[in-house]
Amino acid sequence: MKKKFLIILSIILNSCTWNMIQISVLPDGNYSIIYESTGNIIDIENNDFLHPEDTAKWITTLDKNSNNDIVKKTINVKPVKGKTVFVDEESLNYFINIEKNEYFFWDEYYFSSIVYDLEIDKKYPSIVNFLDVEGDKISWILPAKKYIIKTALLDYQDSFTNDIFFEKINNQIATYFDYVEKDSLIDKIDINSSLIIKDALNPMINKLPKDFFLHIQPIIDFHESEFEKNTALMNDYFLFNIELPGKMQHHNGDNEEGILSWEIDFNEIATDNFEMYGKSIIIKKWRILLSIFLVLALPLYRLQAVKKIIS
């Protein structure tokens, strides 16, 4: 348990937001869920990872911890049964499913969950290899901003008839990014892309079409918001915990004192689904003992009955 605490502490100190989803399965197969997110208020209240908001079913509280970080906690009002699906266009999508199978001598409990991938490789194939949460900012923000501005310019090109001048614009932006990369000027690109293109094209501002920035800004802002929505989880970490009744049989998580856990970061859900499962069993010992007793006692009873008949 001490090791787990140190891991969690390290995550909290080095990430924007730490999120924990703790599931406790009851013997009847129903379950409760506790959501807990720790970080600054902006990261917690954005839409990249949503807590359930139905006030009839969930209770949410906001507090501060000793580091003055905001702690948002959401708890279900009454136990949940079966499969719970969380789907939102702007948020992380996943489902949680608990099943209980009852037999005469034992009960089986199954947990399964899939956190669906963000499809970063499909949406941003040219920069997916640079999206490394452990990498320095220049290594992934630079290609990201290149992609956003290039895509916006291609959209804008449909209303721009001068291909030669359009090529000059592209060359000027490419030169600007080369200059930023050479001198590692992260402050030049760690800003909104609409500000970057203004800075990049400043040397030729008098040659640009009238209202160029006015027309291209909403296009850039659209691609910027789409990118931010899909990469907002880069510095967020997740810890799924589940406690199943009985003895654990098989799973694909870490098992510590009967509690299964999975740690998830951006790299694990950027391009692939993250699957979790576990199975536990409760043996009905009294039924087994009673059955053994009956099996052994029945022949003795019959033997006694036969003796009475003979005598």
C-alpha positions in Angstrom: 0.0 0.0 0.0 2.9 2.4 0.7 4.2 1.8 -2.9 0.8 2.7 -4.3 0.6 5.9 -2.2 4.0 7.0 -3.5 2.9 6.4 -7.1 -0.2 8.4 -6.6 1.7 11.2 -4.8 4.2 11.4 -7.7 1.3 11.6 -10.2 -0.4 14.4 -8.3 2.8 16.5 -8.1 3.8 16.1 -11.8 0.5 16.3 -13.7 -2.3 18.8 -14.3 -5.1 16.6 -13.1 -5.2 13.3 -11.2 -8.4 11.4 -11.5 -9.5 8.3 -9.6 -12.5 6.1 -10.3 -13.2 3.8 -7.4 -15.8 1.0 -7.8 -17.0 -1.1 -4.9 -19.1 -4.1 -5.8 -21.6 -5.3 -3.2 -22.5 -9.0 -2.6 -25.8 -8.6 -4.4 -24.0 -7.5 -7.6 -24.9 -3.8 -7.4 -22.0 -1.3 -7.1 -21.1 2.2 -6.0 -18.7 4.6 -7.8 -16.6 7.4 -6.4 -15.0 9.9 -8.7 -12.2 12.0 -7.4 -10.3 14.6 -9.4 -7.4 16.7 -8.0 -5.8 19.7 -9.7 -6.4 23.4 -10.5 -10.0 24.5 -11.0 -9.6 25.2 -14.7 -8.4 21.7 -15.5 -11.1 20.1 -13.3 -14.0 22.1 -14.7 -13.0 21.6 -18.4 -14.8 19.0 -20.5 -12.0 16.5 -21.1 -13.1 14.3 -18.2 -16.6 14.8 -16.9 -18.0 13.7 -13.5 -21.7 12.5 -13.7 -23.9 15.6 -13.2 -27.4 14.2 -12.6 -28.1 15.7 -9.2 -30.9 13.1 -8.5 -28.4 10.3 -8.8 -25.0 11.8 -7.9 -23.7 14.1 -5.1 -20.6 16.4 -6.0 -18.4 18.3 -3.5 -15.5 20.7 -4.0 -12.8 21.1 -1.4 -9.1 22.1 -1.1 -6.3 19.9 0.0 -3.2 20.9 1.9 -1.5 21.9 -1.4 -4.4 24.3 -2.2 -5.4 22.0 -5.1 -9.1 21.6 -5.8 -10.5 18.2 -5.0 -13.7 17.4 -6.8 -15.5 14.3 -5.5 -18.7 12.7 -6.9 -20.5 9.8 -5.3 -23.7 8.0 -6.5 -26.7 8.4 -4.3 -27.8 4.7 -4.5 -26.1 1.6 -5.9 -25.9 1.1 -9.6 -26.8 -2.2 -11.4 -25.4 -3.7 -14.6 -23.8 -1.6 -17.3 -23.1 2.1 -17.1 -22.1 4.0 -20.2 -20.5 7.4 -20.3 -20.6 9.0 -23.8 -19.9 12.7 -24.6 -18.5 14.2 -27.7 -16.1 16.5 -25.8 -15.1 14.1 -23.0 -13.5 10.8 -22.4 -15.8 7.9 -23.3 -16.0 4.6 -21.5 -18.3 2.0 -20.0 -18.3 0.0 -16.7 -20.1 -3.3 -16.5 -20.7 -5.6 -13.5 -22.3 -9.0 -13.8 -23.2 -11.5 -11.1 -23.9 -15.2 -11.8 -25.4 -17.3 -9.0 -24.9 -21.0 -8.7 -25.8 -23.4 -5.9 -22.3 -23.8 -4.6 -20.8 -20.4 -5.6 -21.4 -16.9 -6.9 -19.2 -15.3 -9.7 -18.7 -11.6 -10.2 -17.4 -10.2 -13.5 -16.0 -6.7 -14.1 -15.3 -5.3 -17.5 -14.6 -1.8 -18.8 -13.3 -0.1 -21.9 -11.9 3.4 -22.1 -12.3 4.3 -25.7 -9.3 5.7 -27.6 -9.1 9.4 -28.7 -8.2 8.4 -32.3 -5.4 10.8 -32.3 -3.6 8.8 -35.1 -6.7 9.2 -37.3 -7.4 12.8 -36.6 -3.7 14.0 -36.5 -1.6 11.4 -38.4 1.2 13.9 -39.1 1.9 14.6 -35.5 0.9 11.5 -33.6 4.5 10.4 -33.2 5.3 13.7 -31.4 2.6 13.5 -28.8 4.6 12.2 -26.0 3.7 13.4 -22.5 7.2 12.7 -21.4 8.8 14.8 -24.2 9.7 18.5 -24.0 7.1 20.9 -25.2 8.9 22.0 -28.3 8.9 18.4 -29.6 5.1 18.2 -29.8 3.7 21.7 -29.7 5.7 22.8 -32.8 4.3 20.1 -35.1 0.9 20.6 -33.6 0.8 24.3 -34.4 2.2 23.6 -37.8 -0.6 21.2 -38.4 -3.3 23.6 -37.1 -2.1 26.5 -39.3 -1.5 24.4 -42.4 -4.9 22.8 -42.2 -6.6 26.2 -41.7 -4.7 27.7 -44.6 -5.8 24.8 -46.8 -9.4 25.6 -45.8 -8.9 29.2 -46.5 -7.3 28.5 -49.9 -10.6 27.7 -51.4 -11.5 31.4 -51.3 -8.0 32.5 -52.4 -7.3 32.6 -56.1 -3.7 33.6 -56.2 -1.8 30.3 -55.9 1.7 31.9 -56.2 1.0 34.4 -53.4 -0.5 31.6 -51.3 2.8 29.7 -51.7 4.7 32.7 -50.5 2.5 32.7 -47.3 3.3 29.1 -46.7 7.0 29.7 -47.3 7.0 32.6 -44.8 5.3 30.5 -42.1 7.7 27.6 -42.8 10.7 30.0 -42.3 9.1 31.2 -39.1 8.8 27.7 -37.6 12.4 26.9 -38.6 13.5 30.0 -36.7 11.4 28.9 -33.7 12.7 25.4 -33.7 16.4 26.4 -34.2 16.4 28.6 -31.1 13.8 26.6 -29.2 11.6 29.6 -28.7 8.7 27.8 -27.0 7.1 31.1 -25.9 6.6 32.0 -29.5 4.3 28.9 -30.2 2.9 28.0 -26.8 0.0 30.4 -27.6 -3.1 30.5 -29.7 -2.4 29.7 -33.3 -4.2 32.8 -34.5 -1.5 34.9 -32.7 1.3 32.7 -34.2 0.2 33.3 -37.7 0.0 37.1 -37.1 3.6 37.1 -35.8 4.8 34.8 -38.6 3.3 36.9 -41.4 4.1 40.3 -39.8 7.1 40.9 -42.3 4.6 40.7 -45.2 1.5 42.2 -43.5 1.2 45.0 -46.1 1.1 42.5 -48.9 -1.7 40.3 -47.4 -5.3 40.4 -48.8 -7.6 42.8 -47.1 -9.2 41.3 -43.9 -6.9 38.3 -44.2 -6.6 37.8 -40.5 -10.3 38.6 -39.9 -11.3 35.8 -42.3 -8.7 33.2 -41.3 -9.0 33.6 -37.5 -12.3 31.7 -37.1 -10.9 28.8 -39.2 -7.8 28.6 -37.1 -9.8 28.9 -33.9 -11.9 26.0 -35.0 -8.9 23.7 -35.6 -7.3 24.9 -32.4 -10.3 24.1 -30.3 -10.6 20.6 -31.9 -6.9 19.9 -31.2 -7.2 21.2 -27.6 -10.3 19.0 -27.0 -8.5 15.9 -28.2 -5.2 16.5 -26.4 -6.5 18.1 -23.2 -5.8 14.8 -21.5 -2.1 14.8 -22.2 -1.2 15.7 -18.6 -4.0 13.9 -16.9 -3.7 10.6 -15.2 -6.3 8.1 -14.2 -6.4 5.4 -11.6 -9.3 2.8 -11.8 -9.8 0.9 -8.6 -12.3 -1.9 -8.1 -13.1 -4.1 -5.2 -14.9 -7.3 -6.0 -16.5 -9.6 -3.4 -14.8 -12.9 -2.7 -11.5 -14.3 -4.0 -10.0 -12.9 -7.2 -9.6 -15.5 -9.9 -8.3 -13.7 -13.0 -7.8 -10.2 -14.1 -5.5 -7.9 -16.1 -4.8 -5.3 -13.5 -2.6 -4.9 -10.4 -3.9 -6.8 -7.4 -3.1 -5.4 -4.0 -4.9 -6.7 -0.9 -7.9 -7.8 -3.1 -8.3 -4.5 -4.8 -7.6 -4.3 -8.6 -6.2 -1.2 -10.1 -5.2 0.2 -13.5 -3.1 3.3 -14.2 -3.9 5.1 -17.4 -2.2 8.0 -19.1 -2.7 9.8 -22.4 -0.3 7.6 -24.3 -2.3 4.5 -23.5 -5.6 5.9 -24.8 -4.4 8.2 -27.6 -4.6 5.6 -30.3 -5.9 2.4 -28.7 -8.8 1.3 -26.4 -7.8 0.5 -22.9 -9.5 -2.7 -21.6 -9.9 -3.8 -18.0 -11.4 -7.0 -16.6 -11.6 -9.0 -13.5 -13.4 -12.0 -12.0 -13.9 -13.1 -8.4 -15.8 -15.9 -6.8 -17.5 -16.5 -3.4 -17.7 -20.2 -2.4 -20.8 -21.1 -0.4 -19.0 -23.2 2.1 -22.1 -24.0 4.3 -23.9 -25.4 1.3 -20.9 -27.5 0.4 -20.5 -28.8 3.9 -24.3 -29.5 4.2 -24.2 -31.3 0.9 -21.3 -33.4 2.0 -23.0 -34.2 5.3 -26.2 -35.2 3.5 -24.2 -37.4 1.0 -22.5 -39.2 3.9 -25.6 -39.3 6.2 -28.0 -40.6 3.7 -26.4 -44.1 3.3 -26.2 -44.4 7.1 -29.9 -43.5 7.4 -30.8 -46.1 4.8 -28.6 -48.7 6.6 -30.4 -48.0 9.9 -33.7 -48.3 8.1 -32.7 -51.7 6.6 -31.6 -53.0 10.0 -34.9 -52.0 11.6 -36.8 -53.9 8.9 -34.6 -57.0 9.3 -34.9 -57.0 13.0 
